[in-house]
Amino acid sequence: MAQKVNIAYYSTTKGVTQQQTDASMVYHGKVFRIPKPLFDEAVDVDFDKEIAELVQEIEEKGLEPLLDETTIERYETWDVESGDVWVMYRVPCAKS
């Protein structure tokens, strides 16, 4: 690889999180599962409601979401064994 790549890895299972670094911005992530019987392409997802609830949860934890300056990321992955869908939101926040 010709260029230098920095990878920040923080294991929450070992009690180390990004909030313990000197980064000016931290990410609040939330993962949830949509069981296969509830997942249907015909079902509309109310993203505004999901984001509003997530932002409220983040603010209750004392973090300030940076909604106007950055992008909230949503990732989905399909569990090939169960057919469930796992969804993760990653919200950039100002470090307090």
C-alpha positions as semicolon CSV with decimal commas, in nm:
position;residue;x (nm);y (nm);z (nm)
1;M;0,000;0,000;0,000
2;A;0,155;0,326;-0,112
3;Q;-0,023;0,562;0,124
4;K;-0,030;0,573;0,501
5;V;-0,362;0,471;0,650
6;N;-0,462;0,543;1,009
7;I;-0,713;0,309;1,167
8;A;-0,859;0,389;1,507
9;Y;-0,985;0,078;1,680
10;Y;-1,158;0,105;2,016
11;S;-1,286;-0,212;2,176
12;T;-1,594;-0,149;2,384
13;T;-1,568;-0,507;2,510
14;K;-1,241;-0,409;2,678
15;G;-1,376;-0,081;2,811
16;V;-1,188;0,148;2,572
17;T;-1,398;0,388;2,369
18;Q;-1,332;0,679;2,139
19;Q;-1,453;0,913;2,411
20;Q;-1,133;0,838;2,605
21;T;-0,912;0,987;2,331
22;D;-0,820;1,342;2,239
23;A;-1,047;1,342;1,931
24;S;-1,251;1,662;1,888
25;M;-1,548;1,463;1,761
26;V;-1,681;1,132;1,888
27;Y;-1,940;0,896;1,744
28;H;-2,240;0,754;1,922
29;G;-2,342;0,425;1,767
30;K;-2,649;0,215;1,814
31;V;-2,715;-0,129;1,669
32;F;-3,048;-0,307;1,658
33;R;-3,190;-0,617;1,496
34;I;-3,490;-0,645;1,268
35;P;-3,610;-1,007;1,288
36;K;-3,671;-1,172;0,950
37;P;-4,051;-1,199;1,001
38;L;-4,069;-0,819;1,049
39;F;-3,842;-0,731;0,758
40;D;-4,029;-0,671;0,437
41;E;-3,940;-0,452;0,140
42;A;-4,299;-0,327;0,132
43;V;-4,267;-0,180;0,485
44;D;-4,179;0,189;0,493
45;V;-3,923;0,291;0,754
46;D;-3,988;0,623;0,927
47;F;-3,629;0,746;0,933
48;D;-3,727;1,085;1,076
49;K;-3,885;0,917;1,380
50;E;-3,587;0,681;1,426
51;I;-3,340;0,970;1,406
52;A;-3,545;1,189;1,643
53;E;-3,553;0,912;1,904
54;L;-3,180;0,846;1,862
55;V;-3,092;1,216;1,893
56;Q;-3,300;1,242;2,211
57;E;-3,122;0,938;2,356
58;I;-2,782;1,089;2,270
59;E;-2,869;1,425;2,428
60;E;-2,986;1,247;2,744
61;K;-2,634;1,099;2,766
62;G;-2,489;1,452;2,767
63;L;-2,354;1,448;2,411
64;E;-2,422;1,712;2,145
65;P;-2,507;1,563;1,804
66;L;-2,351;1,759;1,515
67;L;-2,652;1,739;1,286
68;D;-2,595;2,051;1,073
69;E;-2,225;1,995;1,007
70;T;-2,198;1,622;0,939
71;T;-2,381;1,315;0,818
72;I;-2,556;1,051;1,026
73;E;-2,451;0,713;0,894
74;R;-2,681;0,411;0,872
75;Y;-2,547;0,068;0,788
76;E;-2,746;-0,248;0,731
77;T;-2,622;-0,604;0,709
78;W;-2,808;-0,924;0,652
79;D;-2,747;-1,228;0,871
80;V;-2,723;-1,514;0,621
81;E;-2,794;-1,774;0,888
82;S;-3,108;-1,628;1,044
83;G;-3,231;-1,392;0,773
84;D;-3,243;-1,108;1,027
85;V;-3,123;-0,760;0,933
86;W;-2,885;-0,574;1,165
87;V;-2,893;-0,194;1,149
88;M;-2,633;0,043;1,293
89;Y;-2,656;0,419;1,323
90;R;-2,337;0,622;1,375
91;V;-2,395;0,981;1,486
92;P;-2,109;1,233;1,509
93;C;-2,111;1,432;1,833
94;A;-1,909;1,716;1,982
95;K;-1,683;1,595;2,257
96;S;-1,784;1,749;2,588
